Amino acid sequence: MQSVMISNRFILGIVAFSVSFGLSLVPNWDFNKAFLTGIITAVTIYAAALFVDKRRRNYEMFVLGSLRKRIKDMEGLKARVVREINQIEEHHNLLYAESQQLQNQVTESRNQRDSLHRELRTFAGQKKQLETEISSLQTEINNLQKNQAELNNAFSVLTAEKRRLESNCNVSRTEITHLQSQISELQHEKQEVESNLTLLGRLKPQLEEKLYELRIAIQELEVETTQKNQLLVATKTEKENIQAILNYSQTQLAEQKAELQQLQGQISLLQEERDSLQNQVWELLQQLETFNLEPLAENSKEDDTELFPFSEIMETTTVTDDSEVKTLENIPEEWTNFLENLPGYELQVLKAIVEQDNSQAAIKKIAEANITMPNLLIDSINERANDTIGELIINTDLESLEVYPEHITHVKKMIAMHESFMARHASSN
């Protein structure tokens, strides 16, 4: 580069010398003066070229210094950008890990929802089985009614034909024994229906526990989402999707609660149908007794001795019914509804609270026998009381559980009425 510049300067000096020499030689034709002017012009042009080159070099050095400073600034900016990019990547990794955790929690909630659906399907199958059994009971009751009509016709024939009373009595006795066997079969089927209802009552606390666990899990998820909303400002779209999934799960939980309430209403309907069946069987027994007492009064003493236990049983049942009617008159209607809706094991819990000083151990045994927890039993009793009576009956604020003083008399009457009913049922069996 420097040799090229020197050659350019040399060529520029020769050109300037030749031009000035030619221009000064033409007017005067003085070679010495022309040569001197040519040398002066060549020297001045060469010095001007040196001065221009020096200035250009200084400017280039200045430009190079400014470029070096700019390059250093750009390198510092690049290093800062690289550090910020690394920080952004670390933050992105943290956000991705948290989103994976949220997705895992959502999958767990979906699995719990599927398990609840499967259990509800099994519960619906059991309900269908109960409906089929009830239909079979209704058909048998219709058969009993037909048999009753036949017995009425037979008794009318017996009153018209008194001379053939003895032969017809034997026939009526055989028919009565057949009806008693059918009644015993109906009682056995009734016990099976009651056992199925108790099994349904045992399954209900398990479903309530699972619903309670799902509520706790949903509350924990809501707390976690509120905490992460403050940290994850950049991931608003993902949070909206997760919130939509949570809302969907809450709607499904509400639907499941509605289905459970429908199942409870159906169970109460089954209980009412069972009570109606019991009343119909009792009416049949009373009608049979009225039909048997008139023709059998004319029989011998042997027949009277044979029918004495049956009449004695009827007297005991009427006495117990009169006592129950008196107790029912003393108890308000909402308390009778509460007793009808209350399962046997929850009534045992009330009995333990009323009769025992330290009822925690007894309640724990009852809860273990029915596959549930003591707190859930107490909450279930208070919920039933609130639905039927409109008030809570068990005080849970104290260390030991107790019934409120304004409700203790009604609770004792309920327990006494249930015990009398169970004793009558045991004596009839």
GIUR-V734325 format. One record per backbone hydrogen bond with DSSP energy under -1.0 kcal/mol. CO is the residue of the C=O (numbers start at 0). NH is the residue of the N-H. If there is no record, write none. Layout:
co={CO/CO}
nh={NH/NH}
//
This chain:
co={0/1/2/3/4/5/6/7/8/9/10/11/12/13/14/15/16/17/18/19/20/21/24/29/30/31/32/33/34/35/36/37/38/39/40/41/42/43/44/45/46/47/48/49/50/51/52/53/54/55/56/57/58/59/60/61/62/63/64/65/66/67/68/69/70/71/72/73/74/75/76/77/78/79/80/81/82/83/84/85/86/87/88/89/90/91/92/93/94/95/96/97/98/99/100/101/102/103/104/105/106/107/108/109/110/111/112/113/114/115/116/117/118/119/120/121/122/123/124/125/126/127/128/129/130/131/132/133/134/135/136/137/138/139/140/141/142/143/144/145/146/147/148/149/150/151/152/153/154/155/156/161/163/164/165/166/167/168/169/170/171/172/173/174/175/176/177/178/179/180/181/182/183/184/185/186/187/188/189/190/191/192/193/194/195/196/197/198/199/202/203/204/205/206/207/208/209/210/211/212/213/214/215/216/217/218/219/220/221/222/223/224/227/230/234/235/236/237/238/239/240/241/242/243/244/245/246/247/248/249/250/251/252/253/254/255/256/257/258/259/260/261/262/263/264/265/266/267/268/269/270/271/272/273/274/275/276/277/278/279/280/281/282/283/284/285/286/287/288/291/295/299/300/301/302/306/307/308/309/310/311/312/313/314/315/316/317/318/319/320/321/322/323/324/325/326/331/332/333/334/335/336/342/343/344/345/346/347/348/349/350/351/358/359/360/361/362/363/364/365/366/372/373/374/375/376/377/378/379/380/381/382/383/384/384/392/394/401/403/406/407/408/409/410/411/412/413/414/415/416/417/418/419/420/421/422/423/424}
nh={4/5/6/7/8/9/10/11/12/13/14/15/16/17/18/19/20/21/22/23/24/25/28/33/34/35/36/37/38/39/40/41/42/43/44/45/46/47/48/49/50/51/52/53/54/55/56/57/58/59/60/61/62/63/64/65/66/67/68/69/70/71/72/73/74/75/76/77/78/79/80/81/82/83/84/85/86/87/88/89/90/91/92/93/94/95/96/97/98/99/100/101/102/103/104/105/106/107/108/109/110/111/112/113/114/115/116/117/118/119/120/121/122/123/124/125/126/127/128/129/130/131/132/133/134/135/136/137/138/139/140/141/142/143/144/145/146/147/148/149/150/151/152/153/154/155/156/157/158/159/160/164/167/168/169/170/171/172/173/174/175/176/177/178/179/180/181/182/183/184/185/186/187/188/189/190/191/192/193/194/195/196/197/198/199/200/201/202/203/206/207/208/209/210/211/212/213/214/215/216/217/218/219/220/221/222/223/224/225/226/227/228/231/232/238/239/240/241/242/243/244/245/246/247/248/249/250/251/252/253/254/255/256/257/258/259/260/261/262/263/264/265/266/267/268/269/270/271/272/273/274/275/276/277/278/279/280/281/282/283/284/285/286/287/288/289/290/291/292/295/298/303/304/305/306/310/311/312/313/314/315/316/317/318/319/320/321/322/323/324/325/326/327/328/329/330/335/336/337/338/339/340/346/347/348/349/350/351/352/353/354/355/362/363/364/365/366/367/368/369/371/376/377/378/379/380/381/382/383/384/385/386/387/388/389/403/401/394/406/410/411/412/413/414/415/416/417/418/419/420/421/422/423/424/425/426/427/428}
//
